[in-house]
Amino acid sequence: MKTAWLEWNGHLFWAQHKRSVFEPRSAVSSLIEGIWRQKPGSAHFILRSRIYTDAPVTELCRGMVIVCAKRITGLSEIPMDVKERMLNSISATRVDVRSVDAFGAVLSHSRARNVRLESELVRAEENRSIECWLVAKEGRLLATAINSAGRNRTNHAEMNLLRWWWHKEARALPAGSRLITTLEPCPMCAGAIWECVESRDDFLVEYLHADPGRAVQRSVLRGSKLLRQCVNFGHPL
Ligand SMILES: [Zn+2]
């Protein structure tokens, strides 16, 4: 079990998670996601504090901090005073996550099969929403999700899809499959995809629109051969 914590206004927020290989979640992501879930009104301020963790800082953690928090430091162990506060709940709150929170943003397969990709993209443009699809090697649609970050800033379309996939399958994104998205993945989603693919030599992330923001330049997918922009979105589902 690994721990992530931060201190804000004299109060300790902490989360624990035992990460499985290919799981799109870590102690750090649980802390950030959990604070957005439990303190939506003040999460933005709380997450300006430095996050500490005794877990390895993965690309998922790094990307999530870039997008949803500020700074992170990895420590070899949890300081005694912090441990004591956690154990005795002294000015300390344990935060948790609920997998189901994001599942409202996962579309049913039947609905997804009945719409044409092009019309979905037009709709996404109008609503300024973001949508993504996981497509198997042979072209079968495995999962699809939309952005629901209005409620929890970590609930980007790709994160929703990855969490749902893990919840349902508990395995990596299969080799040979593609993740197609309407907007280039941000550093958080890029980090999560990076950690969760079965093979980085046999996976493709295709996006329609480039993200003009500065944060995306720190995406682990930038410059990697996994990422490709589609000028013509001609993938029949
Ligand atoms: Zn994202």
Residues whose N, C-alpha, C, O or C-beta is under 5 A from the ligand:
A	BS01	ZN	H156 P185 C186 M188 C189
